Amino acid sequence: MKKQALATLNLPDNPGVYFFRDKSGAILYIGKATSLKDRVRSYFNPDLMKQRGLRLVTMVTIADTVTYQETGSVLEALLLESKFIKENNPPYNAKEKDNKSFTCVVITKEKYPRVLTMRIRDFEKRFSKKDVLKVYGPFASLSQLREAMKIIRRMFPYRDRCDLNQNKPCFNAQIKLCPGVCVGLISEAEYKRHIDNIRKLFEGKRTEIKKSLEKQMNEYARKHLFEKAGNVRNTLFALDHIKDIGLIKEDEILSFKQTDFRIEAYDVAHISGTSRVGVMTVIFGKEKDKEEYRKFKLPEKINDDYEGLREILTRRFSHKEWRYPDLIVIDGGLGHKQTAERLLASFGLMIPVVSVVKDDRHKPKDILGDKVHVDYHKKEILLANGEAHRFAIGYHKTLRNKVA
């Protein structure tokens, strides 16, 4: 995997997968490209904010380097992107609240496994773990996955819905997309090779596939099975000449949509400076995401809100597996806002911060921060702040009642 500093980007004009990383090397975002050079450079267009929104601008600002892995085709880039996202769980890749509408590829655990493309919610209803050999995904784009599976199936025909021991070949067998499993035209061992190659393709093992096919072709040739050797030769050719240029649409640069925008709000609660607690609340899109709320019991040594805020943020950002927020909301004035910004800067993070200033009755009277953020997200900022205050008071009362 090759590394490029953002200031000296010089990526190849080839398909592949790219990784935006922060100063510590942690992966912020993973994407796929028909041309690594063109795709990554598009993140630095002057009108990025207007075209793609605040969240993307924040990610690019935080990023320090780009690493990449070239692939032999766009198809492989599409498959590898899903694999790497699942393995690394990057904070800036889109995580819909309910990703059960996303698609996966299921390989069943049978004598002649089926290869099925389906929604995750349908897969969970239909299969148990014992019925499944492997699941790949999730894939956000159903149309892209369907096109990918058409390419894969032409190289490695597979069974999907046909039954064994039919009287006549299924429709897909008649058009050479099923190897005739349904009427016994292929042995279990031969069919297993098809499934193994499909799995290797999903796992980025192109070289292993080629070696296996070359070995298989030579075996058939030695046994004078020239028709079978010719079929394998054709598969090798297809693998080296995958026609998949249209598989990744260049206008689908990122899914940094407003529905993916994550706001985190923080607040500290105490009685006369004692029993301090802190909380984090989350607004995802425009809705409260209560499953993501967090509580922080603060050490007794902490004796002011600034110190409490530093403690909460330090503990929160030690969890790199949690998706980073696109905007942070602090309860307090300019001092609280600057405290948060200085701490984030010490972590190498440049996440925007706003603070909600309260009046004598603890009602919001002003929001300090960049006007773009305040104007665009005012309703969600106030919702997040109100939730943080409510949640902090509730948590503090719970702990206080336990002591009493």
C-alpha positions as CSV (number, residue, x, y, z in Angstrom):
1,M,0.0,0.0,0.0
2,K,1.6,3.3,-1.1
3,K,1.5,6.6,0.8
4,Q,1.3,10.2,-0.5
5,A,1.4,13.4,1.5
6,L,-1.5,15.7,0.6
7,A,0.8,18.5,-0.4
8,T,2.5,16.4,-3.1
9,L,-0.3,14.2,-4.5
10,N,0.9,12.2,-7.4
11,L,-1.4,9.3,-7.7
12,P,-1.5,6.8,-10.7
13,D,-4.2,7.1,-13.3
14,N,-5.4,3.6,-12.5
15,P,-8.3,2.0,-10.6
16,G,-7.9,1.3,-7.0
17,V,-8.9,2.0,-3.4
18,Y,-7.7,5.1,-1.5
19,F,-7.5,5.8,2.3
20,F,-7.6,9.3,3.8
21,R,-5.6,9.2,7.1
22,D,-5.0,11.6,10.0
23,K,-1.6,12.5,11.4
24,S,-1.5,9.4,13.6
25,G,-2.1,7.2,10.5
26,A,-5.7,6.3,11.5
27,I,-8.0,5.8,8.6
28,L,-10.7,8.5,8.2
29,Y,-12.3,7.5,4.9
30,I,-12.0,4.7,2.3
31,G,-13.1,5.2,-1.3
32,K,-12.9,3.5,-4.7
33,A,-11.9,5.0,-8.0
34,T,-11.8,4.4,-11.7
35,S,-8.8,6.7,-11.7
36,L,-7.1,7.2,-8.3
37,K,-5.4,10.4,-9.6
38,D,-8.7,12.1,-10.7
39,R,-10.8,10.9,-7.9
40,V,-8.5,12.0,-5.0
41,R,-7.7,15.4,-6.6
42,S,-11.4,16.1,-6.9
43,Y,-11.5,16.4,-3.1
44,F,-9.5,19.6,-3.4
45,N,-11.6,21.6,-5.7
46,P,-12.3,25.2,-4.6
47,D,-16.1,24.7,-4.6
48,L,-15.9,21.6,-2.5
49,M,-18.0,23.1,0.3
50,K,-20.8,24.2,-2.1
51,Q,-20.8,20.8,-3.9
52,R,-20.3,18.3,-1.1
53,G,-21.0,20.0,2.2
54,L,-19.5,20.6,5.6
55,R,-18.8,17.1,6.6
56,L,-16.5,16.4,3.6
57,V,-14.6,19.6,4.1
58,T,-14.0,18.6,7.8
59,M,-12.7,15.2,6.7
60,V,-10.3,16.7,4.2
61,T,-9.1,19.3,6.7
62,I,-8.3,16.6,9.3
63,A,-6.6,14.4,6.7
64,D,-2.8,14.4,6.6
65,T,-1.9,11.7,4.1
66,V,-3.5,9.5,1.4
67,T,-2.5,5.9,1.0
68,Y,-3.8,3.8,-1.9
69,Q,-3.8,0.3,-3.3
70,E,-4.0,-0.2,-7.1
71,T,-6.3,-2.9,-8.5
72,G,-6.3,-4.7,-11.8
73,S,-9.9,-3.5,-12.5
74,V,-12.7,-1.2,-11.3
75,L,-14.5,-4.4,-10.3
76,E,-11.8,-5.3,-7.8
77,A,-11.8,-1.8,-6.4
78,L,-15.5,-2.0,-5.8
79,L,-15.2,-5.3,-4.0
80,L,-12.1,-4.3,-2.0
81,E,-13.6,-1.1,-0.8
82,S,-16.4,-3.0,0.9
83,K,-13.9,-5.4,2.5
84,F,-11.6,-2.6,3.8
85,I,-14.6,-0.6,5.2
86,K,-15.8,-3.6,7.1
87,E,-12.4,-4.4,8.5
88,N,-11.5,-0.8,9.5
89,N,-14.9,0.9,10.2
90,P,-13.6,4.4,9.2
91,P,-15.4,7.3,11.0
92,Y,-16.2,9.3,7.8
93,N,-17.6,6.5,5.7
94,A,-21.4,6.7,5.6
95,K,-23.1,4.8,8.4
96,E,-26.8,5.0,7.9
97,K,-28.7,4.5,11.2
98,D,-30.4,1.4,9.6
99,N,-28.1,-0.1,7.1
100,K,-30.4,-3.2,6.6
101,S,-31.4,-1.6,3.3
102,F,-27.8,-2.1,2.1
103,T,-27.0,-5.2,0.0
104,C,-24.8,-8.2,0.6
105,V,-23.6,-11.3,-1.3
106,V,-24.4,-14.6,0.5
107,I,-22.7,-17.9,-0.3
108,T,-24.7,-20.7,1.2
109,K,-23.3,-23.8,3.0
110,E,-24.5,-26.6,0.7
111,K,-23.0,-29.3,-1.4
112,Y,-23.4,-27.0,-4.4
113,P,-23.5,-23.5,-2.8
114,R,-25.8,-20.8,-4.1
115,V,-24.5,-17.3,-4.6
116,L,-27.2,-14.8,-3.8
117,T,-27.5,-11.0,-3.9
118,M,-30.0,-9.6,-1.3
119,R,-30.8,-6.9,1.1
120,I,-29.3,-7.4,4.5
121,R,-32.7,-7.3,6.2
122,D,-33.9,-10.1,3.9
123,F,-30.8,-12.1,4.6
124,E,-31.2,-11.8,8.4
125,K,-34.8,-13.1,8.1
126,R,-34.0,-16.0,5.8
127,F,-30.7,-17.4,7.0
128,S,-29.1,-18.5,10.2
129,K,-25.3,-18.7,10.7
130,K,-25.2,-22.5,10.1
131,D,-26.7,-22.1,6.6
132,V,-24.1,-19.7,5.4
133,L,-20.5,-20.2,4.1
134,K,-19.7,-16.5,3.7
135,V,-21.3,-13.1,3.5
136,Y,-19.7,-10.1,1.7
137,G,-20.8,-6.5,2.2
138,P,-22.6,-4.4,3.0
139,F,-22.6,-2.6,-0.3
140,A,-24.5,0.7,-0.3
141,S,-25.2,0.7,-4.1
142,L,-27.5,-2.1,-5.2
143,S,-27.1,-1.1,-8.9
144,Q,-23.3,-1.2,-8.7
145,L,-23.3,-4.6,-7.0
146,R,-25.7,-6.1,-9.6
147,E,-23.4,-4.9,-12.4
148,A,-20.4,-6.4,-10.5
149,M,-22.2,-9.8,-10.1
150,K,-23.0,-9.9,-13.8
151,I,-19.2,-9.5,-14.6
152,I,-18.3,-12.1,-12.0
153,R,-20.9,-14.6,-13.1
154,R,-19.7,-14.5,-16.7
155,M,-16.2,-15.5,-15.5
156,F,-17.3,-18.0,-12.8
157,P,-20.8,-19.3,-13.5
158,Y,-22.7,-20.1,-10.3
159,R,-26.0,-21.5,-9.0
160,D,-28.4,-19.1,-7.5
161,R,-32.0,-20.3,-7.4
162,C,-32.2,-23.6,-9.3
163,D,-32.8,-26.9,-7.6
164,L,-30.7,-30.0,-8.0
165,N,-31.8,-33.0,-10.1
166,Q,-34.1,-31.1,-12.3
167,N,-35.4,-32.7,-15.5
168,K,-34.0,-29.9,-17.7
169,P,-31.4,-27.2,-17.3
170,C,-32.4,-23.9,-15.6
171,F,-32.6,-20.8,-17.7
172,N,-29.2,-19.5,-16.4
173,A,-27.6,-22.8,-17.4
174,Q,-29.0,-22.4,-20.9
175,I,-27.3,-19.0,-21.2
176,K,-24.1,-20.3,-19.6
177,L,-24.5,-18.3,-16.3
178,C,-25.1,-21.5,-14.3
179,P,-22.6,-24.4,-14.8
180,G,-25.5,-26.9,-15.0
181,V,-25.6,-27.8,-11.3
182,C,-29.3,-28.4,-11.7
183,V,-28.8,-31.3,-14.2
184,G,-25.5,-32.7,-13.0
185,L,-23.2,-31.2,-15.7
186,I,-20.5,-30.3,-13.2
187,S,-18.8,-32.2,-10.4
188,E,-18.8,-31.1,-6.8
189,A,-15.0,-30.6,-7.0
190,E,-15.2,-28.5,-10.2
191,Y,-18.0,-26.4,-8.9
192,K,-16.0,-25.8,-5.6
193,R,-13.3,-24.2,-7.8
194,H,-15.8,-21.7,-9.1
195,I,-16.9,-20.8,-5.6
196,D,-13.3,-20.6,-4.3
197,N,-12.5,-18.2,-7.2
198,I,-15.5,-16.0,-6.4
199,R,-14.4,-15.8,-2.8
200,K,-10.9,-14.9,-3.8
201,L,-12.1,-12.2,-6.0
202,F,-14.1,-10.6,-3.2
203,E,-11.0,-10.9,-0.9
204,G,-8.7,-9.2,-3.4
205,K,-6.7,-12.3,-4.2
206,R,-6.4,-11.9,-8.0
207,T,-2.9,-13.3,-8.2
208,E,-4.1,-16.5,-6.5
209,I,-7.0,-16.9,-8.9
210,K,-4.7,-16.6,-11.9
211,K,-2.2,-19.2,-10.5
212,S,-5.1,-21.5,-9.8
213,L,-6.6,-21.1,-13.3
214,E,-3.3,-21.6,-15.0
215,K,-2.7,-24.8,-13.0
216,Q,-6.2,-26.0,-13.8
217,M,-5.7,-25.2,-17.6
218,N,-2.4,-27.1,-17.7
219,E,-4.0,-30.1,-15.9
220,Y,-6.8,-30.3,-18.5
221,A,-4.4,-30.0,-21.3
222,R,-2.2,-32.9,-20.0
223,K,-5.4,-35.0,-19.8
224,H,-6.3,-34.0,-23.4
225,L,-9.5,-32.3,-22.1
226,F,-8.9,-29.5,-24.6
227,E,-12.5,-28.0,-24.5
228,K,-12.2,-27.6,-20.7
229,A,-8.7,-26.2,-21.0
230,G,-10.0,-23.7,-23.6
231,N,-12.8,-22.6,-21.2
232,V,-10.3,-21.9,-18.5
233,R,-8.1,-20.0,-20.9
234,N,-11.1,-17.9,-21.8
235,T,-11.8,-17.2,-18.1
236,L,-8.1,-16.1,-17.7
237,F,-8.5,-13.7,-20.6
238,A,-11.7,-12.3,-19.2
239,L,-10.1,-11.8,-15.8
240,D,-7.3,-9.7,-17.5
241,H,-9.8,-7.8,-19.7
242,I,-12.7,-7.0,-17.4
243,K,-14.9,-4.4,-19.1
244,D,-16.1,-2.5,-16.0
245,I,-15.3,1.2,-16.8
246,G,-18.9,2.3,-16.1
247,L,-19.1,0.4,-12.8
248,I,-18.2,3.4,-10.7
249,K,-20.0,6.6,-11.6
250,E,-17.6,9.6,-11.2
251,D,-20.4,11.8,-9.9
252,E,-20.9,9.5,-6.9
253,I,-17.8,10.9,-5.1
254,L,-19.1,10.5,-1.6
255,S,-22.3,10.0,0.4
256,F,-21.7,13.0,2.6
257,K,-25.3,13.8,2.7
258,Q,-27.1,15.9,5.3
259,T,-28.8,12.8,6.6
260,D,-25.4,11.5,7.6
261,F,-24.4,14.6,9.5
262,R,-23.4,13.9,13.1
263,I,-23.6,16.5,15.9
264,E,-22.2,15.7,19.4
265,A,-23.1,17.9,22.4
266,Y,-21.4,17.8,25.8
267,D,-22.4,19.1,29.2
268,V,-21.2,18.9,32.8
269,A,-23.6,18.7,35.8
270,H,-22.8,19.1,39.5
271,I,-24.2,20.5,42.8
272,S,-22.1,23.3,44.4
273,G,-19.0,22.0,42.6
274,T,-19.3,18.4,43.8
275,S,-20.2,15.1,42.3
276,R,-19.4,16.2,38.8
277,V,-20.7,14.1,35.8
278,G,-20.5,14.6,32.1
279,V,-22.5,13.4,29.1
280,M,-22.4,13.2,25.4
281,T,-25.6,13.3,23.3
282,V,-25.8,12.7,19.5
283,I,-28.0,14.1,16.7
284,F,-27.7,12.0,13.6
285,G,-29.2,13.8,10.6
286,K,-31.9,15.7,12.3
287,E,-33.0,13.1,14.8
288,K,-31.9,12.2,18.4
289,D,-29.8,9.0,18.4
290,K,-30.2,7.9,22.0
291,E,-28.3,4.6,21.5
292,E,-25.2,6.8,21.0
293,Y,-25.6,8.8,24.2
294,R,-22.7,8.3,26.7
295,K,-22.2,9.1,30.4
296,F,-18.9,10.0,32.0
297,K,-18.4,9.9,35.8
298,L,-15.8,12.4,36.5
299,P,-13.0,12.1,39.2
300,E,-13.4,14.0,42.5
301,K,-10.2,15.9,41.8
302,I,-11.8,17.8,39.0
303,N,-13.0,21.1,40.4
304,D,-14.2,23.2,37.5
305,D,-16.2,22.9,34.3
306,Y,-13.2,23.5,32.0
307,E,-11.3,20.6,33.5
308,G,-14.4,18.4,33.4
309,L,-14.9,19.3,29.7
310,R,-11.2,18.4,28.9
311,E,-11.7,15.0,30.8
312,I,-14.9,14.2,28.8
313,L,-13.4,15.0,25.4
314,T,-10.2,13.2,26.2
315,R,-12.1,10.0,27.1
316,R,-14.5,10.4,24.2
317,F,-11.7,10.7,21.5
318,S,-9.8,7.8,22.9
319,H,-12.5,5.7,21.3
320,K,-11.3,5.8,17.6
321,E,-13.9,3.1,16.8
322,W,-16.6,5.7,17.4
323,R,-17.5,7.8,14.3
324,Y,-16.1,11.3,14.6
325,P,-18.6,14.1,14.9
326,D,-19.0,16.7,12.1
327,L,-19.8,19.4,14.6
328,I,-19.3,19.7,18.4
329,V,-21.7,21.6,20.6
330,I,-20.5,22.9,24.0
331,D,-22.7,24.3,26.8
332,G,-21.1,27.6,27.9
333,G,-19.4,30.7,26.7
334,L,-16.3,31.6,24.8
335,G,-13.9,30.1,27.4
336,H,-15.7,26.7,27.1
337,K,-15.5,26.8,23.3
338,Q,-11.8,27.7,23.3
339,T,-11.1,25.0,25.8
340,A,-12.6,22.4,23.5
341,E,-10.9,23.8,20.4
342,R,-7.4,23.7,22.1
343,L,-7.9,20.1,23.3
344,L,-9.1,19.0,19.8
345,A,-6.1,20.7,18.2
346,S,-3.7,18.8,20.6
347,F,-5.2,15.6,19.2
348,G,-4.7,16.8,15.6
349,L,-8.4,17.2,15.1
350,M,-10.0,20.2,13.4
351,I,-13.7,19.5,14.1
352,P,-15.8,22.7,14.2
353,V,-17.0,23.7,17.7
354,V,-19.9,26.0,18.7
355,S,-21.0,26.9,22.2
356,V,-24.5,27.7,23.4
357,V,-24.6,30.7,25.8
358,K,-27.4,30.7,28.4
359,D,-29.3,33.5,30.2
360,D,-30.0,33.8,33.9
361,R,-32.9,31.3,33.5
362,H,-30.6,28.9,31.7
363,K,-32.3,29.5,28.4
364,P,-30.2,29.8,25.1
365,K,-29.6,33.4,24.2
366,D,-26.7,33.1,21.7
367,I,-24.6,30.6,19.8
368,L,-20.9,31.2,19.4
369,G,-19.2,29.8,16.4
370,D,-18.8,29.9,12.6
371,K,-21.8,31.6,11.1
372,V,-22.1,28.9,8.4
373,H,-22.4,26.2,11.0
374,V,-24.8,28.2,13.3
375,D,-27.1,29.3,10.5
376,Y,-27.3,25.9,8.8
377,H,-27.7,23.7,11.9
378,K,-29.2,26.1,14.4
379,K,-32.3,23.8,15.1
380,E,-30.1,20.7,15.6
381,I,-27.5,22.6,17.7
382,L,-30.2,23.7,20.1
383,L,-31.8,20.2,20.2
384,A,-28.4,18.6,20.9
385,N,-27.6,21.1,23.7
386,G,-31.1,20.7,25.3
387,E,-30.7,16.9,25.2
388,A,-27.2,17.2,26.8
389,H,-28.5,19.4,29.6
390,R,-31.5,17.1,30.3
391,F,-29.3,13.9,30.1
392,A,-26.6,15.4,32.4
393,I,-29.1,16.5,35.1
394,G,-30.8,13.1,35.0
395,Y,-27.5,11.2,35.3
396,H,-26.4,13.5,38.2
397,K,-29.7,12.9,40.1
398,T,-29.3,9.1,39.7
399,L,-25.9,9.1,41.2
400,R,-26.8,11.5,43.9
401,N,-29.8,9.3,44.9
402,K,-27.6,6.2,45.1
403,V,-25.3,8.0,47.5
404,A,-28.2,9.2,49.6
